[in-house]
Amino acid sequence: MIEILRLIVWAFNLALIGRVVMSFVSPRGNDPISNLFYQITEPVLGPIRRFLPNTGMIDLSPMVALIVVNLIVDRLLRVL
């Protein structure tokens, strides 16, 4: 169970990093890889983005998501 949770978090972290990289490579996001990363990460990034102040062209929500998701999972794994 713990290894499955770690694998899911690892895959989510890769998807977040992939989304950030693809935003530089393909800013319009109309390729299949960008769409996949968007579908995986947007359910987490959307609510975070609503709470963050508007910083213009810089989106800080992936960085916040990486920190928050990993902190939550780390605390959860310590309890288990």
C-alpha positions in Angstrom: 0.0 0.0 0.0 2.8 2.4 0.9 4.7 1.7 -2.2 1.7 2.3 -4.4 1.1 5.6 -2.7 4.8 6.6 -3.3 4.5 5.5 -6.9 1.4 7.7 -7.4 3.1 10.7 -5.9 6.2 10.1 -7.9 4.1 10.0 -11.1 2.2 13.1 -10.1 5.5 14.9 -9.5 6.7 13.9 -12.9 3.5 15.1 -14.5 3.8 18.5 -12.7 7.4 18.9 -13.9 6.4 17.8 -17.4 3.6 20.3 -17.4 6.1 23.1 -16.5 8.6 22.0 -19.1 5.9 21.7 -21.8 4.6 25.2 -21.0 8.0 26.5 -22.3 8.3 24.0 -25.2 4.7 24.2 -26.4 3.1 27.3 -24.8 -0.2 26.8 -26.6 -0.6 23.3 -25.3 -2.3 21.8 -28.3 -0.2 18.6 -28.4 -1.2 15.3 -26.9 1.5 15.3 -24.2 0.5 18.7 -22.9 -3.1 17.7 -22.8 -2.2 14.6 -20.8 -0.2 16.6 -18.3 -3.1 19.1 -18.0 -5.7 16.4 -17.3 -3.5 14.9 -14.6 -2.5 18.0 -12.8 -5.3 20.5 -13.2 -7.6 19.0 -10.5 -4.8 19.9 -8.0 -3.5 23.1 -9.6 -6.9 24.7 -10.2 -7.9 25.1 -6.5 -4.4 26.1 -5.5 -4.4 28.8 -8.2 -7.6 30.3 -6.7 -5.8 31.0 -3.4 -2.6 32.4 -4.8 -2.3 36.1 -5.7 -2.1 37.0 -9.4 1.6 37.2 -10.4 1.0 37.9 -14.1 2.8 35.5 -16.4 4.4 33.4 -13.6 2.3 30.5 -12.3 3.5 29.5 -8.9 0.8 26.8 -8.4 3.0 23.9 -9.6 5.7 24.7 -7.0 3.1 25.0 -4.2 1.5 21.7 -5.4 4.8 19.9 -5.2 5.5 21.2 -1.7 2.0 20.6 -0.4 1.4 17.1 -1.9 4.8 15.9 -0.8 4.3 17.3 2.8 0.9 15.7 3.1 2.1 12.3 1.8 5.2 12.4 4.0 3.0 13.1 7.1 0.6 10.3 6.0 3.5 7.8 5.6 4.8 8.6 9.0 1.4 7.8 10.5 1.2 4.5 8.6 
